[in-house]
Amino acid sequence: MKQLPLLLLFFCFLAGSATAQSKTEFGITTEGSWFMPGAYDSYSPPNKNGFSAGIGIYASRIIIGKLSADVGLMYHFKQMKEYYYNPLNTSTEYGGYGGYSPYGYGYGYGYDYGYDYSDEGKINGWKTYPLHQVVVPAHIQYLVYKSIFARGGIEAGWLTNYDTGNDKVEWNWTIGFGSHLKKLKWTLEYVRSFNNVGFANGLWVRSDGFKSATVYRNNMVQLSLSYPLWQKK
């Protein structure tokens, strides 16, 4: 969390160091992604791939020559589809799954191994979790040839509709390429989290505070479309 203000200051410094001929741009952007949640260990329950979508605003500026930087503010929606096994009276060592501790002991991120002694009629099967995120992306972009550019950066995301325990921020790295069609810019990139992320999924809660949890690694192929609303050269 503390790294985000430093990151934004860094990009503002880069943008502010541009020459008088630099181009500044502000606009809107939309994203569509193929979401492929990765397993966090060999005991992870099965999950399914699905679509993700986002919309937001961005600001960019040429730093020097063919190098530019941009930062944005996005809303993302994606669905996590996971097969739930009822871990009744079963530890994770024998096929059960981890629980969630609001105090963050054990595995960090707020997740820990444990037992589920509550049989509330939960049935094994596929569960769907809608994920709503606020995301702040920041990128460096280099014009390779004519209108073709390469881009890479990092994203910080906050899940707004589930308890995420101690791991409040999802950090992703991105890399890709794109081009311009007049004012419209498209970008195809690969997005992956630096580490495992998760949330308490609300399926069961033990008397000692443990909650059932979904843990995964973010993994997406993403297509973005951006259009400037204001430009200055």
C-alpha angles and dihedrals in degrees: 000000000000091000094063098071090047090050093051091047089051093054092045089053091051092049092047091053092062120119125255090263092058120127119231121196138184124186153126128281137192129196137200120188142183102227115211108176111207125223114252095210142349091276094056115128117243119273137187133234119242147159129285130192137192144178133191150117133281142191123204138177137184110248100191133331110327095348121099139165133213138185129190149179116227143178113216130191124189138154124234111206114193135165109238121216115194103235094198110170090343127119121219090250089070101042104292122120137241125273132216124251119196088209095059100230122150114017100021121232082079093283129120143162119260149126130286109217095170118096104190097162095271110168125213112248147095116319126193121211119190109216121204116191140180107213131191110197124189124187145178114216130195125194104228103178130354103309097348116104140176120223138189137165148120136277132207116205134187120200107220106186104049137051107256099184116212095340097079099159128056109210118201134180121213136197131175150111139251149163145218129256098192102295096344114093125197127193131188114197145160117238124195134165120241091229144355119303131189152160141211103266098202098235096123141352125204124219091249093057102265115139130192110259142199115216125182145144117252112240124167145158105214136195116198130191119196131184126186119235094182133019135181128186 
